[in-house]
Every structure is written in C-alpha cells, then in structure tokens.
Amino acid sequence: MGTWLFFAVIIAAVVYLIAVYNRLISLRNRFKNAFAQIDVQLQRRHDLIPNLVETAKAYLDHERETLTRVTEARNQAEAARRDAAAQPDDGAAMDRLGRAESLLSGGLSRLLAVSENYPELKANQTMAELMEELSSTENRIGFARQAFNDAVMHYNTYREQFPNNAVSGLFGPFKEARLLEIENPEARQAVNVTF
C-alpha cells in the first residue's frame, strides 16, 4: 500500500511538472505571436513613412530638418523592429523598440504640426490618404500592443507564481518578458479648455 502511494505521489508530481512546463511554453508562444501582430503593423507604419515624407517634400521646402529627423527616426525604429522581431522575449530589444518608436512618434507629431502651416499640403489628396492610412495603422498598433502586453502580463504572472517559479527556473529559459511601452508625450499633457 505504501509503495503504491509513493508511486502515485511521484506520478502526480511528474504530471504537475509537465503541465506547468507546457503551460509556460503555451504562454510564451502566445506573447510571441502577439508580438508578431505588432510587427506586421509596425512594418506597415514604417512603409508608409517614406511616402509621407516624399509627398511632404514638395511643399515643405523650409522644413528639411523635420523631414530628415522623421526619416532617421524611421530607420532607427525599423532596425529596432527587426531586432525585437528576431527575439520578442529579449527585454533589452523590446526596450530599444519602445524608445525608437517613441522617437518616431515624436517626429511624426512634429511633421504633422508643421504641415498644418501649409494649406496646399493639407489639401493634397495623396497626403490626406497617407495620413488616413497612418492613423488607421496607429490604431491597429495600439490594439496589437495592448494584446501583446496582456499576453506578457499573463506569462510573467504565471511564471512568477509559486511553485511555477521553481519549474520555470529548473527546466528552461523562461526569463521575464517585457512590456512594449511607447511614450506618447502628447497623451501626458493636460488638456487646455478655453471658452
């Protein structure tokens, strides 16, 4: 009787370890897949920006510096995107991507602010279509980022819970995943209401 109980406990422990390990694998794959969805939208965003800059060049003769900054920020963001796509579980790559995308968002905001001073540019059909595409893409990035961050949170929570943390430390490279945080300076500013 005691031998059967011993073997039952061992079998239950092995089954539990296997279940935790498989769940960690599933959660890790889920957040990697969620990043793949962000990657698609970021690629789309990065592909739109050169067209936007080219369209704006014809109208913004005195704003070459702004256009250059947007182009450079786009190139840095594209390089960071490729690095993060290669290793979505690398926290440092995710941090670099977040910083690069924040710089790009800032550059695009400056470009949009400058373009407000050029009525011909605002009236340009190509520019309007590109701006609409970019706005749509920004919304998709936001939704995809939310899904990714949710998946990362579930993975990290499960990985850190006891006794799962012992399993994650014993059986594999289940390191902490990082959220994708993109700073939006405009969102942090107080809204001014004037009458």
C-alpha angles and dihedrals in degrees: 000000000000092000091054091050091050092051091046090054092048092048091047091050092049091048090049092050091049091049093050092046092050092047090052090051091049094049092046091051090047094057091044089053090048089054090051087060090053089047092057092052094044090051089052090049092048091049092053096052099070089053090049092050093047092051092048094048092072091059105030102065093150095044102065091127091059091049091048091051092051091049093048092046090050092052092050091048091049091052091048090048092054091049093048092046090054091053114016089170092059106102094199091054090050091051091050090050092051092051093046093049090048090054090048092050089051092050092049090049090054091048091051092047091051092046089059087071092059112069092183090057092048089051094049109114094214091051091048092051092047091049090050091050091047092049091050091048092049089055091049090049090052093052093044091048090051091052091047093049090048091051091048091050092051091048094048093045093050092044093051098046119103125279091011090068089064091053093046090051095045104045111035156341096296095152125169115281120218129228118242105243119184114186116226108191092190091058091056095054121095116252113247115214118194129182 
